Amino acid sequence: MIIYVEGISCAGKTSFIDCAKKTFTKSVSISELPDDYKKHKNLDDFCRYNDERKCNVARKLERENDVVFVDRGYASTLVYNYIQYKQGASTEYLKSIKWYCDGISKSKLLKPDVYIFIELDGKTAIKRAKVLNRFNTDIAWYTDPEIGNEFYENFFKILEPEVPLLAINGKTPLNTKVKQLERFLSKLMKNE
């Protein structure tokens, strides 16, 4: 089973994945971005390339594991580019929408079996980013997180409504979030 974990920056995606991996014995995760991502001249092109790479890695890892958690899938690239587009900072959004449509139709992008959306309001996300010393006014995730939340909501409803979605409050304790996932997956398996 491939699970994409989505949400705005500082929602708690990576912490959730780290906790969930302890519960699911045969599970692995694919991190958001490699450490050297800042070395690339065109970060938008690199993010699209990286999303395709993560899809290929997820396909391979699924053969040997019960659960593959992906820390941000291609939806995050669309969300980030949309925030930049709404800010008037970039036109990459239109390029990314075409890339998404082509990628899905040509199987370069892999839809997950389940989406987990860690919901967090923009004010709390910004506050967490500042506490973690990650807040940066040059990064769209931190300047307009509510635009990101809005796009995620539309993405799940309009672009991929067929993929089961578990929305979890980002302020909920980690162990409770993992129990919510366990109940969700159990119910999902019974309905199949």
CORMO-V654114 format. One record per pair of residues at least 4 apart in sequence whose ideal C-beta (glycine too) atoms are under 7 Angstrom apart, sorted by the first residue. I is the first residue (numbers start at 1). J is the second residue. Records with the same first field share a line. If there is no record, write none. Layout:
I->J ; J
//
This chain:
1->66 ; 67 ; 113 ; 114
2->58 ; 62 ; 68 ; 70 ; 110 ; 112 ; 113
3->67 ; 68 ; 69 ; 70 ; 112 ; 113 ; 114 ; 116
4->70 ; 73 ; 112 ; 115
5->13 ; 16 ; 17 ; 69 ; 70 ; 71 ; 116 ; 118
6->72 ; 73 ; 75 ; 76 ; 115 ; 116 ; 117 ; 152
7->11 ; 13 ; 117 ; 118 ; 119 ; 120 ; 170
8->120 ; 125 ; 141 ; 145 ; 148 ; 149
9->125 ; 129 ; 141 ; 142
10->125 ; 128 ; 129 ; 132 ; 134
11->118 ; 120 ; 125 ; 170
12->16 ; 118 ; 170
13->17 ; 71 ; 72 ; 118
14->18 ; 71
15->19 ; 174
16->20 ; 118 ; 174 ; 177
17->21 ; 29 ; 69 ; 71
19->174 ; 178
20->24 ; 69 ; 178 ; 181
21->27 ; 29 ; 69
23->178 ; 182
24->66 ; 67
26->65 ; 66
27->65 ; 66 ; 67 ; 69
28->61 ; 65 ; 68
29->69 ; 71
30->54 ; 57 ; 58 ; 68 ; 70 ; 71
31->71
32->71 ; 72
33->37 ; 50
37->46
40->46
42->46
43->47
44->48 ; 81 ; 92
45->49
46->50
47->51 ; 77
48->52 ; 77 ; 96 ; 99
49->53
50->54
51->55 ; 73 ; 74 ; 77 ; 109
52->56 ; 103 ; 108 ; 109
53->57
54->58 ; 70 ; 73
55->59 ; 108 ; 109 ; 110
56->60
57->61
58->62 ; 68 ; 70 ; 110
59->110
61->65 ; 68
62->68
70->112
72->76
73->112
74->78 ; 100 ; 103 ; 109
75->79 ; 152 ; 155
76->80
77->81 ; 96
78->82 ; 96 ; 97 ; 100 ; 155
79->83 ; 148 ; 151 ; 152
80->84 ; 140 ; 141
81->85 ; 90 ; 92 ; 93 ; 96
82->86 ; 93 ; 147 ; 151
83->87 ; 140 ; 144 ; 147 ; 148
84->89 ; 90 ; 92 ; 93 ; 140
85->90 ; 91 ; 93
86->144 ; 147
87->140 ; 144
89->140
92->96
93->97
94->98
95->99
96->100
97->101
98->102
99->103
100->104 ; 109
101->105
102->106
103->108 ; 109
104->109
111->160 ; 163
112->163
114->163 ; 164 ; 166
115->156 ; 163 ; 165
116->166 ; 168 ; 181
117->152 ; 156 ; 165 ; 167
118->168 ; 170
119->167 ; 168 ; 169 ; 170
120->124 ; 125 ; 170
121->125
122->126 ; 145 ; 146 ; 149
123->127
124->128 ; 171
125->129 ; 145
126->130 ; 135 ; 142 ; 145
127->131
128->132
129->134 ; 135 ; 142
130->135
135->142
136->142
137->142 ; 143
140->144
141->145 ; 148
144->148
145->149
146->150
147->151
148->152
149->153
150->154
151->155
152->156
153->157
154->158
155->159 ; 160
156->160 ; 161 ; 165
157->161
164->188
166->180 ; 181 ; 184
168->172 ; 177 ; 180
172->176 ; 177
174->178
175->179
176->180
177->181
178->182
179->183
180->184
181->185
182->186
183->187
184->188
185->189
186->190
187->191
188->192
//
